[in-house]
Amino acid sequence: MSVELPEAKADTLQEVFSDKFQYINLDHYNIYHFEEILIDGRRYQFRLSSKGDLMTVVTHIAGRAVLLVSVWTNMDYEKRLREIHQHILEMERTGTIPIDFRDPGKLKGIREKIFR
């Protein structure tokens, strides 16, 4: 019995870095089965879905490991990884790094700003 999954829908880079983004501790994960590509010296580890339309990506932003889940590839994962790379460079350049809501110190600062 096979299950039909909905076709992957294109996601914007903004969606990737909001809905599909999380910081991770690589000490808790075994990603030996991921493929690897270097773009401008930055390592991207990725695993394609069986159809090649989605991928999971592990890389670093501002020195912290991040996981991008179910990223649409448009059947050209190398091009998509380069788009992600350019977006990360822009975020680092402008200081618009996503906040880690799991960091209680950062969350406390956000709460204080919101509830003032």
Secondary structure, 3 states (H helix, E strand, C coil): CCCCCCCCCCCCHHHHHHHCEEECCHHHCCCCCCEEEEECCEEEEEEECCCCCEEEEEEEECCEEEEEEEEECCCCHHHHHHHHHHHHHHHHHHCCCCCCCCCHHHHHHHHHHHCC
